[in-house]
Amino acid sequence: MEYPWGHQRRFNAYAQYFKQTFGGRIQKLSIDAGFTCPNRDGTLGRGGCTYCNNDAFNPSYCHPGKSVEKQIQEGIEFHTNRYRRAEMYLAYFQPYSNTYAPLEKLKKLYDSTLAHKEIAGLVIGTRPDCIDDEKLKYFEELSRNHYVIIEYGIESCYDNTLQRINRKHSYKQSQEAIMKTAGYGIKTGAHLIFGLPGESREEMLRQAEIISSLPLDTIKFHQLQIVKGTAMSKDFERNPSGYTLFELQEYIEFIIRFIEHMSPSIAIERFAGEVPPRFLVAPYWGLIRNDQIVAMIDKKLTELDSWQGKKY
């Protein structure tokens, strides 16, 4: 059976999405350009999101003390050894809010990055309250000749949850930023976290319908992980009964139910987050990697004869 996304996998897989877009394998290089966030620098608040510790997901070559050029070069060397099939690279500006600066600073950064001969495009992670028309016009210009996608941290569609985790923005702001970005013809991505405190499983599942109404090209899913050095880890230590974290098999069953109700047009980049064991407080799933989780999801979808969008 061939599905609406044009291949035989039972979900709209990111790898195939890129193969169709670029005609070959492409690899993302994480870059830390030294940005911050408005809920860290005092503009909206201090301390950042309660779950956030960027050190837990930055690769070794990704550090704001190094120039962007050096991070690109070291990233290419790292991935050349690890992923020998990569034919080109996307510069992934990942930590914090990578549109949170004056336009002239953004132009200097992103123009110079795209001048690198092995960089085919940009992936820009940011918050929905750190974008405006002036910046979007600039990214729209870049997207005419390069691959450009802006990824927004939605994290939850519920304002009570966003307030509890100190996001300092509303779901409406996420919705408006995504709609506006897509309106400029710029590709859009989003992040969602499952298992945030205060949300029931059914509330989490209802988000499939909510996000499917948005003009998203890609999405990343993360199970809530309690990470050392965060405000959430301190709260978890005081009140572990206030959290209902996913066990591995439970999460696989949940994510299948979720994608069954999700639009088949959205490519799934990631099903689960992966935190180095030295940073992880809970839940502990053992030494399992993302590719193994994807294989388990693939197997379960086949057993159930299910697929993304089956009940959409």
Residue pairs with C-beta under 8 A, 6 or more apart in sequence:
1 8
2 8
3 9
3 10
3 12
3 264
3 307
3 308
4 12
4 264
4 265
4 309
5 12
5 13
5 16
5 17
5 264
5 265
5 267
6 16
6 20
7 13
7 16
9 16
9 298
10 298
10 301
10 302
10 306
10 307
10 308
11 259
11 268
11 297
11 301
11 307
11 308
12 264
12 265
12 266
12 267
12 268
12 308
13 267
13 268
14 218
14 267
14 268
14 269
14 270
15 25
17 218
17 267
18 25
18 26
19 25
21 147
22 87
22 88
22 120
22 147
24 87
24 88
25 83
25 85
25 86
25 87
26 86
26 87
26 88
26 89
26 90
26 120
27 79
27 83
27 86
27 88
27 89
27 90
28 89
28 90
28 91
28 92
28 123
29 71
29 72
29 75
29 76
29 79
29 89
29 90
29 91
29 92
29 119
30 58
30 59
30 61
30 62
30 71
30 75
30 92
30 94
31 62
31 68
31 71
31 72
31 75
31 91
31 92
31 93
31 94
31 113
32 54
32 58
32 62
32 63
32 64
32 71
32 94
32 95
33 64
33 68
33 93
33 98
33 109
34 64
35 93
35 95
35 96
35 97
35 98
35 100
35 101
36 96
36 97
36 100
37 48
37 96
37 97
37 100
37 127
37 130
38 44
38 45
38 97
38 100
38 127
38 129
38 130
38 168
39 45
39 46
39 47
39 48
39 49
39 166
39 167
39 168
40 46
40 47
40 48
40 96
44 129
44 168
45 166
45 168
47 166
47 231
48 166
49 155
49 165
49 166
49 167
50 164
50 165
50 166
50 230
50 231
50 232
50 235
51 165
51 193
51 196
51 224
51 225
51 226
51 227
51 230
51 232
52 227
52 230
53 227
53 228
53 229
53 230
53 279
54 95
54 96
55 229
55 279
56 227
56 228
56 275
56 276
56 279
57 94
57 273
57 274
57 275
58 94
58 95
59 75
59 78
60 78
61 71
61 74
61 75
61 77
61 78
62 71
62 75
62 94
62 95
63 71
64 95
66 74
68 91
68 109
68 112
68 113
69 112
69 116
72 89
72 91
72 113
72 116
72 118
72 119
75 89
76 89
76 118
79 86
79 89
80 86
88 118
88 119
88 120
89 118
89 119
89 120
90 119
90 120
90 121
90 122
90 123
90 147
91 113
91 114
91 116
91 119
91 121
91 122
91 123
92 123
92 125
93 122
93 123
93 124
93 125
94 123
94 125
95 125
97 125
97 126
97 127
97 130
98 124
98 125
98 126
99 106
99 124
99 126
99 130
99 131
99 135
99 150
100 126
100 127
100 130
101 109
103 134
103 135
103 138
106 135
106 138
107 138
110 122
110 124
110 142
113 119
113 122
114 121
114 122
114 142
114 146
120 146
120 147
121 146
121 147
121 148
121 149
122 142
122 146
122 147
122 148
122 149
123 149
123 151
123 189
124 139
124 148
124 149
124 150
124 151
125 151
125 153
126 150
126 151
126 152
126 153
127 152
127 153
127 169
128 152
128 153
128 154
128 169
128 173
128 174
128 176
128 177
128 178
129 168
129 169
129 173
129 177
131 150
131 177
131 180
131 181
133 180
136 180
136 181
136 184
136 186
137 184
139 148
139 150
139 181
139 184
139 186
140 184
140 185
140 186
142 148
143 185
143 186
143 187
147 187
148 186
148 187
149 186
149 187
149 188
149 189
149 217
149 218
150 181
150 186
150 187
150 188
150 189
151 188
151 189
151 190
151 191
151 218
151 220
152 174
152 177
152 178
152 181
152 188
152 189
152 190
152 191
153 167
153 190
153 191
154 171
154 174
154 190
154 191
154 192
154 211
155 161
155 162
155 165
155 167
155 191
155 192
155 193
155 196
156 162
156 165
156 167
156 171
156 192
156 193
156 196
156 199
156 207
157 171
157 174
157 206
157 207
157 210
157 211
158 171
158 199
158 203
159 170
159 171
160 198
161 196
161 197
161 198
161 199
162 169
162 170
162 171
164 196
164 197
164 198
165 196
165 197
165 232
166 231
174 190
175 214
178 188
178 190
178 214
178 215
178 216
179 214
179 215
181 188
182 188
182 215
182 216
187 217
187 218
188 214
188 215
188 216
188 217
188 218
189 216
189 217
189 218
189 219
189 220
189 269
190 211
190 214
190 216
190 218
190 219
190 220
191 219
191 220
191 222
192 207
192 211
192 219
192 220
192 221
192 222
193 222
193 223
193 224
194 204
194 221
194 222
194 223
194 224
194 246
194 251
194 254
194 255
194 258
195 204
195 223
195 224
195 243
195 244
195 245
195 246
196 224
197 242
197 243
201 254
204 254
204 258
205 254
205 257
205 258
205 261
207 258
208 258
208 259
208 260
208 261
208 262
208 312
209 261
211 219
211 262
211 266
212 261
212 262
212 263
212 266
212 312
216 266
217 266
217 267
218 266
218 267
218 268
218 269
219 266
219 267
219 268
219 269
220 268
220 269
220 270
221 255
221 258
221 268
221 270
221 271
221 272
222 270
222 272
222 273
223 245
223 246
223 251
223 272
223 273
223 283
224 243
224 245
224 246
225 273
225 275
225 280
225 281
225 282
225 283
226 232
226 233
226 236
226 243
226 245
226 280
226 281
226 282
226 283
227 233
227 275
227 279
227 280
227 281
228 278
228 279
228 280
228 281
229 279
233 281
235 242
236 242
236 243
236 281
236 282
240 282
243 282
245 282
245 283
246 254
246 283
247 283
247 285
248 285
248 286
248 288
248 293
251 272
252 293
252 296
252 297
252 300
253 300
255 271
255 272
255 297
256 297
256 300
256 301
256 304
256 306
259 268
259 308
259 309
260 306
260 307
260 308
260 309
260 310
260 311
260 312
261 311
261 312
262 308
262 309
262 312
263 309
263 312
264 307
264 308
264 309
264 312
268 308
270 290
271 290
271 293
271 294
271 297
272 290
272 293
274 289
274 290
277 287
301 307
